[in-house]
Amino acid sequence: MTKNRPYFLWDYDLSEDDVHKILRTGTAVDKNWMLSRILESAKYQDVWKYTTLSEVRAMMPVLKIKKPIRRAWEYALSVWQ
């Protein structure tokens, strides 16, 4: 079992470093999956440890996120413009 596994990845054996590496250098599919997972399952204050507002804005159209969560993030992005 990986030490330092982020709580929002309870079902994967990935570390904090793995998450950052995927977001930095992973394939588009892997980056999309990871950011979707973060936006759906991480606490709001923890989201910003892994990504930026501009990255969320840029990737939002291709992320596979549950509809209620997508609507909440889209609303937040519209307010933060």
C-alpha positions as CSV (number, residue, x, y, z in Angstrom):
1,M,0.0,0.0,0.0
2,T,1.3,3.4,-0.9
3,K,2.2,5.9,1.8
4,N,0.8,9.4,1.3
5,R,-2.2,8.2,-0.7
6,P,-4.6,11.1,-1.2
7,Y,-8.0,10.5,0.5
8,F,-9.8,11.2,-2.8
9,L,-8.0,8.2,-4.4
10,W,-9.1,5.6,-1.8
11,D,-9.4,3.0,-4.5
12,Y,-6.1,3.5,-6.3
13,D,-2.6,2.8,-5.1
14,L,-1.2,6.2,-6.0
15,S,0.8,8.7,-3.9
16,E,0.7,12.5,-3.8
17,D,3.8,12.5,-6.0
18,D,2.0,10.2,-8.5
19,V,-0.9,12.6,-8.7
20,H,1.4,15.6,-9.4
21,K,3.3,13.6,-11.9
22,I,0.1,12.6,-13.8
23,L,-1.1,16.1,-13.9
24,R,2.3,17.4,-15.1
25,T,3.4,14.8,-17.6
26,G,0.6,12.3,-18.0
27,T,-1.3,11.6,-21.2
28,A,-4.3,13.8,-21.9
29,V,-6.6,10.9,-20.9
30,D,-4.8,10.5,-17.6
31,K,-4.7,14.2,-16.8
32,N,-8.5,14.4,-17.6
33,W,-9.2,11.5,-15.3
34,M,-7.1,12.8,-12.5
35,L,-8.5,16.3,-12.6
36,S,-12.0,15.0,-12.8
37,R,-11.4,12.8,-9.8
38,I,-10.0,15.8,-7.9
39,L,-12.9,18.1,-8.7
40,E,-15.4,15.4,-7.8
41,S,-13.9,14.0,-4.7
42,A,-11.4,16.4,-3.1
43,K,-12.3,19.0,-0.6
44,Y,-12.4,22.5,-2.1
45,Q,-9.4,23.8,-0.3
46,D,-7.4,20.8,-1.4
47,V,-8.2,21.2,-5.1
48,W,-5.8,24.1,-5.4
49,K,-2.9,22.0,-4.1
50,Y,-3.0,20.1,-7.4
51,T,-4.3,22.5,-10.1
52,T,-5.0,26.1,-10.9
53,L,-8.1,28.1,-11.8
54,S,-6.8,28.6,-15.4
55,E,-6.2,24.8,-15.7
56,V,-9.7,24.0,-14.5
57,R,-11.1,26.5,-16.9
58,A,-9.1,25.1,-19.9
59,M,-9.9,21.5,-19.1
60,M,-13.5,21.8,-18.0
61,P,-15.0,21.1,-21.5
62,V,-13.4,17.7,-21.7
63,L,-13.7,16.5,-18.1
64,K,-16.1,13.7,-17.3
65,I,-17.7,14.9,-14.1
66,K,-21.1,14.1,-12.6
67,K,-23.7,16.6,-13.7
68,P,-24.4,18.2,-10.3
69,I,-20.7,18.7,-9.7
70,R,-20.1,20.0,-13.2
71,R,-22.9,22.6,-12.8
72,A,-21.4,23.7,-9.5
73,W,-18.0,24.1,-11.0
74,E,-19.3,25.8,-14.1
75,Y,-21.3,28.3,-11.9
76,A,-18.2,29.0,-9.8
77,L,-16.1,29.6,-12.9
78,S,-18.6,32.0,-14.3
79,V,-18.7,34.0,-11.0
80,W,-14.9,34.0,-10.8
81,Q,-14.5,35.7,-14.2
